[in-house]
Amino acid sequence: MRSYASLRRSWEFTRLRQRGRRIATAALTVYRADPFPNDKISVVGITVGKPVGGAVVRNTVRRRVAAILREALKGRRMRVLVIARPAAAVAPFAQLRNDLQRALV
């Protein structure tokens, strides 16, 4: 089971991009912010655009990021938006994990 809920509305994505703290790496851009008072668990959005690759590649990157977030967000509450860059398609899993863990500290 996931240890986070998903961002659903476009205004949630926009608000996080405007007000969140931005951490950029070669493969990812991560925006993080404090949770809303009524958030029981972390709230996460994952964006993987067409420049990353075809549908299979984009879904693979999304699943890899989701797997990393499942373990990294256990017991934590925050709002996170992860935007994959084209380098994420060829980045090793360990590099993605290190980048995300550094961004979530």
C-alpha positions as CSV (number, residue, x, y, z in Angstrom):
1,M,0.0,0.0,0.0
2,R,1.2,3.5,-0.8
3,S,2.3,5.7,2.1
4,Y,1.1,8.8,0.3
5,A,-1.9,10.3,-1.4
6,S,-1.9,11.8,-5.0
7,L,-2.1,15.4,-6.0
8,R,-5.3,15.5,-8.2
9,R,-6.2,19.1,-9.1
10,S,-4.2,21.4,-11.3
11,W,-4.3,24.2,-8.7
12,E,-2.5,21.8,-6.3
13,F,0.3,21.3,-8.8
14,T,0.5,25.0,-9.5
15,R,0.5,26.0,-5.9
16,L,3.3,23.6,-5.0
17,R,5.4,24.9,-8.0
18,Q,4.9,28.5,-6.9
19,R,5.3,28.1,-3.1
20,G,7.3,25.0,-2.6
21,R,11.0,24.7,-2.1
22,R,12.7,23.7,-5.3
23,I,15.6,21.2,-5.5
24,A,17.0,20.4,-8.9
25,T,19.3,17.6,-9.9
26,A,20.3,16.3,-13.3
27,A,17.4,13.8,-13.5
28,L,14.7,15.4,-11.3
29,T,13.2,18.6,-10.1
30,V,11.5,18.3,-6.7
31,Y,9.2,20.8,-5.1
32,R,8.4,20.2,-1.5
33,A,6.3,22.1,1.0
34,D,4.8,21.7,4.5
35,P,1.5,19.7,4.6
36,F,-1.9,21.3,5.0
37,P,-3.3,21.0,8.5
38,N,-5.9,18.4,7.3
39,D,-3.3,16.2,5.5
40,K,-3.1,12.8,7.3
41,I,-0.3,11.5,5.1
42,S,2.0,12.9,2.5
43,V,0.6,14.2,-0.8
44,V,2.6,13.5,-3.9
45,G,2.5,14.4,-7.6
46,I,4.7,12.8,-10.2
47,T,5.1,14.4,-13.6
48,V,6.9,12.7,-16.5
49,G,6.6,14.6,-19.8
50,K,7.1,13.5,-23.4
51,P,10.7,14.8,-23.6
52,V,11.6,12.0,-21.3
53,G,10.7,9.4,-23.9
54,G,7.9,7.2,-25.2
55,A,5.0,5.9,-23.1
56,V,6.8,2.8,-21.9
57,V,9.8,4.8,-20.8
58,R,7.7,7.5,-19.1
59,N,5.7,4.8,-17.2
60,T,8.9,3.1,-16.2
61,V,10.3,6.3,-14.8
62,R,7.0,7.1,-13.0
63,R,7.0,3.6,-11.4
64,R,10.6,3.9,-10.3
65,V,10.0,7.3,-8.7
66,A,6.8,6.0,-7.0
67,A,8.7,3.0,-5.5
68,I,11.4,5.3,-4.1
69,L,8.8,7.6,-2.6
70,R,6.9,4.8,-1.0
71,E,9.9,3.9,1.2
72,A,11.2,7.5,1.6
73,L,7.9,9.0,2.9
74,K,6.9,6.3,5.4
75,G,6.0,8.1,8.6
76,R,6.5,11.6,7.1
77,R,4.0,14.3,6.2
78,M,4.8,16.7,3.4
79,R,3.6,17.8,0.0
80,V,5.9,16.8,-2.9
81,L,5.9,17.3,-6.6
82,V,8.5,15.3,-8.6
83,I,9.1,16.4,-12.2
84,A,11.3,14.0,-14.2
85,R,13.8,15.3,-16.7
86,P,15.1,13.4,-19.8
87,A,18.1,12.2,-17.9
88,A,15.8,10.2,-15.5
89,A,15.2,7.8,-18.4
90,V,18.8,6.5,-18.3
91,A,19.7,7.3,-14.7
92,P,20.4,4.2,-12.5
93,F,17.9,3.5,-9.8
94,A,20.5,4.2,-7.1
95,Q,21.1,7.7,-8.5
96,L,17.3,8.5,-8.5
97,R,17.0,7.2,-5.0
98,N,19.9,9.4,-3.8
99,D,18.6,12.5,-5.6
100,L,15.1,12.1,-4.1
101,Q,16.3,11.3,-0.6
102,R,18.6,14.4,-0.6
103,A,15.7,16.5,-1.9
104,L,13.3,15.3,0.9
105,V,15.7,16.1,3.8
